[in-house]
Amino acid sequence: MCHAYGPPSALRVEDVAEPRPEPGQILLRVEACGVNFPDTLIIQGKYQQKPPMPFIPGGEVCGIVMALGEGVEGPAPGTRVAAVITQGGFAEMVAVDATKAVPVPQGVAPADAAALGLAYGTVLHALEDRGALQPGETLLVLGASGGVGTAAIQIGKLLRARVVAAASSAAKLEACREAGADLLLDYSEEGWRDRLREMTGGDGPDVIFDPVGGPFSEPALRSIAWRGRYLVVGFAAGEIPRIPLNLALLKNCAITGVFYGAFTRREPERNRDMLARLYGWVAEGRLRPVISRSFPLDQASAALEMLAARQATGKLVLLTHPSPAPAG
């Protein structure tokens, strides 16, 4: 529970009344919940949405349907579903809008399903829907060792692009290599733009996926290819860069925003179809979410602290006790 804005250590583990599904909602017994950078922002009051206090953080869940609210015809109790929500996931039970629930195919583990929603949903929306990434194009991923970054590497490869992974240490770059990156770029070293130019044959990347912001954005944009697409995904570095717009003119490139949360609210059916594709890829063995560590539910603060300190490679997931199928 978050009772006041502050660091992860301010969260408190509490017993509360079991939620009841309102009309249009379903009740889930949570099996797993993904831990994401927006969770670190929402508890500090730095996110776009500010839920009334007190609230439970956690924006992507997988669990078993236990009950249906008024007017809801499915999914039936006993069905395993995943959903992207704003808050409420760091709990044993949560009520979510039925329209946000996507059935999880047999063979997809709850932790994998919970790890897919925000990170992989953001990436597929960004690369395919907003960036129009084409087979054979070069994709540059900034902050490539984090949960969203490794997802961008994997989805980029599934879309048959050549992926350049940029990170700030040898250990992080090794994680990028294991995720499937074709080329590795240490952007903590001077001259990284020259190395990027060499890697791309002097042309620069066609699409840049930037969840970092800060001091890396402008040099990366200056390196983009003619008719390139620069995807503004987030600002994990903490600084929103001021970009000279003449760079977009000189490169004849597009600077495109990626706000996945608004996309899920404004275009829910399209998002459901996209998530179903992701779960299908996992079920087919074509995609495996990179989960670096899982935590029990009562260690949510430790997971958020690890994420905020940028110590995680891949996704972090909270696990509750295994869910029994509902009676009846």
N, C-alpha and C positions, 0 to 999 in steps of 0.2 A: 504494500500500500504506500502511496505517495500522499503525505499530508501537507507538505510544503515544498516549494521548489528548492532543489539543492543537489548535492552529489549523490551517487549511488548508495553511499553509506547511510544516508538519511532514510532509505526505504525500510519499512518494518514488516515483518512476517506476522500476519494476524489471521485469526479465524473469523469469518464473516458469514452472514446468512447466504444460503445457496440462492443464486439468481433464479428468477422465474422468466421464461420466455414470454415476451410481449407479443401482441398480434404481429404476424409477419416474421417472427424470429424462431430459431431453434436453440435448444439447450445442448451444449457439448460437454462431455467429460474429457478434459484436455489430457492428451498423452504426451505431447511435445509442443514447445513454443520456441520459435526462432528469436535470437537476440540480435538487434540491429542498431546501427548508429542513430537513427531517429529516436530510439528509446532513451539514449543518453541525453538527447536534446529536450524531449518532452518533459522529463522529470526536472529539468532546469528552467522550464518556461521559455525555451528558445526555439520551439518548433512552431509550425504554422497553426496547428490546432492546439488549443489550451483547454483540456477537459476540466470541468468543475472539480474542486477538491472535496473529499479525497478521491483518488482514482487508482486504478491498477494499470501499470504499463504492460506492454507486450502486444505487438502488432501482427503476428502471424502464428496461427495455431493449426494443429491437427488433432482430431479427437473423434470420439464416438457420439453419434446423435442419441440423446437420452429422451428428449421430449420435443413436441412440436407446439408452437404457439397457435393462437386462433388464426384460422384462415390459411394455414400452411399445410400443403398436401404431401410434401416430401422435402428432402430425402427421409426415408423411413427410419425409425429408431433401430439402432444396431448398425447403421451404415457408418463407415469411416469417411470423414470429409476433412478438407482443409479450407481455411478462410484467411483472407487478409483483412484486418480490422485496424482501427486506430489505437485502441487501448483495451485492456481487460484480459490479455492472454496469459499473464504471469499468475495463473490461478489453477485450481483443480477443476473448476467449472466456469463456463462462460456462455452467455447468451449472445448470439450473433444473428444478423439479418440472413434469412434463408437464401436470399438472392446472391449472397457472397460465398455460399458453401459450394465447393467443387468436390464431387466424389473422388476418392483416392483409389486408383486401380489396385487390384490384388497383386501382392508382391512388392509394393512400395512401402518401405518402413515408415512409421510415424515420424521419426526424426528427419528422414529425408524429405518427407512431404512438408514438414514444418520449416525446413531450411530453404524450400524453393520459392515460397510466395513473394516476399518483398525483394530479395536480392535478384533472383532469377527472373521474376516478373518484371522488375525494373529494367533489367538488361535486355530481355527480349523485346519489350516495348521500345526501349531506346534504340537498339541496333537495327531492328527490322522495321518498326512502325515509324520512328522519328528519323533514323539515320539512313534508311534504305541501303543497308550494307549489302553489297553484291559479291557473289563468288569470285575469288581471285583478287579482290581489293585488299588493301593493307589497313589493318585496324591497330591503332595505338591505344593501349589501356594504361591510364595513369593510376597510381595507387593499386597496382595489379595484384598484390599479395593479400589484400583484405577480402572479406566475404563477397562484396559486390565485384571487386576486381577479378577474383578467380572465376566467378560466374561469367564475367564478360569474356575471359579467355575461352572458357568451355563453349559458350554459346557462339562466340565468334568462329570457333573451329567447326561447330555444327553447321553454321551458315557458310562454310567453306571459304573463309577469309584467311589471309596470312596475318598472324597476331604478333605484334611487338609488345611485350610486357615491360612496363617501367616501374621500378621500385627502388628503395633506398639502401639496400644492403644485400650482401651475397646470400644470406640465409633466406631473405624474402624472395630474391630472384630464383633461388632453388625451388621454392614452393611454386613459383610461377611456371618453372620448367615442368614440374610434376603435374601441373594442371593442364599442360599441353601447349604452352606458348612456343612459337617458332623461333623468336628472337628475344634476347634479354637486354635491357637497357638500365644502367644504374644512373638515375638522374640526380643523385647526390654528388656526383663527380663533375668537375668543370669540363666543358666541351661536349656535353651529352647531345647537344643539338647537332654537332658535326657528326657524331657517331650515328645519330638517327638518320641524317641525310645519306650517309654511306649505306646504311641498312636498306634504305628505300630507293637506292639507285639515283639519288639526287632529286627524287620527285616529292618525297614527304608522304605521310599517311593520308589515305583517303577519308578515313573516319577516325575521330579522336573521341574517346570515352573518358570524361573527366569527372570523377566523384570527389576530387581533392580540392580544387581551387588554389588559393594562395599564390605563391611565387612561381608555380609551374605552368599556370594557364597561359599567360601571354607568350612565353617562349615556345610552348607547344603550338599555339595558334600560328605563330610566325613560321612554323615548320610545316604547316598543312599543305596538302597537294592542291593544285588547281581544281576548282569545283568540289573541294572537300566539304565535309560536314562535321562541325564541332559540337559535341553533345554536352550540354551543361547539366550534370547529374546531381552535384552536391558540393559541399565545401568542408570536407573533413579536416582540412588544414586550419579551419577557423577564420579564414580571411576571404571575403568576397572580392575577387579581383576587379579592377577597373580596366576594361579592355578598350584600347583605341579602335574605334569602329572603322578607321581607314584600312585596318588589316583585312577586314571582311571584303572591302572594296578591291584591294590590291590582289587578293587571292581568288576573287570571285567565288567565295565560300559562304556557307550558311552557318550561323550560330544558332543552335536549336535547343530550346529548353526541354527538359524531361522531368515532369512532375507526375510520378506514377500514382501517388495517392489520389490526386484529382482525377486521373484517368480511370481509376477503379470506381470512383463515385459517379463520374459523368458517363462512362461507357461500360457499365457492368457486364453486359452480355459479351461484348468483345473481350473484356478481361477474362471472363470465365472460359471462353474458347481458348484463349492464349494459355491460361494455366492448365487446362486440360491437355494441351499439346505438350507442355513441360512434363506433366505427370506421365503422359504416354511415353515420352522419350526415356524416362527413368524405368518404367515398366519394361520397355524393350531392351534395356541395357545400353542405350546410346548415351545416357547422361547419368552421372553419379555426383550428387552435391558434395563439395569438399567441406566436411565438418571436422574442424581441428580439435574441438573439445566439447563435451557435454557436461552439464552441471545439474545437480538436483534442484528442485524448485526453490528450496530455502536458501540457495546460494546465488540467487539472481543478482544481488549487489556485486558479488565477486566477478560474475560474468560481465556485468556492465562496466566495472572498473577496468577489466582487462581490455575491453573493446575501446573505452575512452582513451586508454593509454597507448592504443595502437600496437598492442602486444599480440594480437590474434592474427593468424593466417587462416584464411577460409572462414567458415561460419561457426558460430557458437550457438548451442541449443540447450534449452532447459527441458528436463524430463520429469514428469510426474510418475506416480505408480501406474503400472499397466491397467488399462481400463477393462473391466468386465463388460460383457454384452448386457444390455438392459433386459430385465425380465419382461416377458410378454411380447 
